[in-house]
């Protein structure tokens, strides 16, 4: 989680924890790629979807194609907060080595779209991220300010989904331009111990999925 911001009357925290980001969503409906620069790990992948992200990280991999983080705003005193479009900064970008892509294959179900903002690093390039709001119908909208009234210890949340189909590594961070009781502020939700996040862009045509019955990786090709 994050750290206390300066005295704005509220705190901001960011988390990529699967249980936090996808709380209430059927875990089996969420497909996720991962990229392993050193090749597929020897350790067997978890059977529980909520452990996939941690397993990827512990085995030297990066989530691939997108990375979703949840931002929580928590009131410390009664506050009216207007959140403008989040500002995402790509701190670094690098070519990916050969490596291997793996997939957690969703069992099926309706499409699940994060509740918040989609940050497209491809449309204008990573130095000029494009902020969008994507409706579950697939329609794309310009982001509009969000208004919250927070009592002490009351929380609001929204998601930031950073996406790229370009096969590069990305190191990024976000800051939140807000109006708090009419005052313009910037909130930094990142903890001092982890001031940025990393993921790999890409939409691989070939990847590996774990075959539980055979206890081995199976190579697959994109069919959609």
Rosetta blueprint (number, residue, H / E / L):
1 X L
2 X L
3 X E
4 X L
5 X L
6 X L
7 X L
8 X L
9 X L
10 X E
11 X E
12 X E
13 X E
14 X E
15 X E
16 X L
17 X L
18 X H
19 X H
20 X H
21 X H
22 X L
23 X L
24 X L
25 X L
26 X L
27 X H
28 X H
29 X H
30 X L
31 X L
32 X E
33 X E
34 X E
35 X E
36 X E
37 X L
38 X L
39 X L
40 X L
41 X L
42 X L
43 X L
44 X L
45 X L
46 X L
47 X L
48 X L
49 X H
50 X H
51 X H
52 X H
53 X H
54 X H
55 X H
56 X H
57 X H
58 X H
59 X L
60 X L
61 X E
62 X E
63 X E
64 X E
65 X L
66 X E
67 X E
68 X E
69 X E
70 X E
71 X E
72 X E
73 X E
74 X E
75 X E
76 X L
77 X L
78 X L
79 X E
80 X E
81 X E
82 X E
83 X E
84 X L
85 X L
86 X L
87 X E
88 X E
89 X E
90 X E
91 X E
92 X E
93 X E
94 X E
95 X E
96 X L
97 X L
98 X L
99 X L
100 X E
101 X E
102 X E
103 X E
104 X E
105 X L
106 X L
107 X L
108 X L
109 X L
110 X L
111 X L
112 X L
113 X L
114 X L
115 X L
116 X E
117 X E
118 X E
119 X E
120 X E
121 X L
122 X L
123 X L
124 X L
125 X L
126 X L
127 X L
128 X L
129 X L
130 X E
131 X E
132 X E
133 X E
134 X E
135 X L
136 X L
137 X L
138 X L
139 X L
140 X E
141 X E
142 X L
143 X L
144 X L
145 X L
146 X E
147 X E
148 X E
149 X E
150 X E
151 X L
152 X L
153 X L
154 X L
155 X E
156 X E
157 X E
158 X E
159 X E
160 X E
161 X E
162 X E
163 X E
164 X L
165 X L
166 X L
167 X L
168 X E
169 X E
170 X E
171 X E
172 X E
173 X E
174 X E
175 X E
176 X E
177 X E
178 X E
179 X E
180 X E
181 X L
182 X L
183 X E
184 X E
185 X E
186 X E
187 X E
188 X L
189 X L
190 X L
191 X L
192 X L
193 X L
194 X L
195 X L
196 X L
197 X E
198 X E
199 X E
200 X E
201 X L
202 X L
203 X L
204 X L
205 X L
206 X E
207 X E
208 X E
209 X E
210 X E
211 X E
212 X L
213 X L
214 X L
215 X L
216 X E
217 X E
218 X E
219 X E
220 X E
221 X E
222 X L
223 X L
224 X L
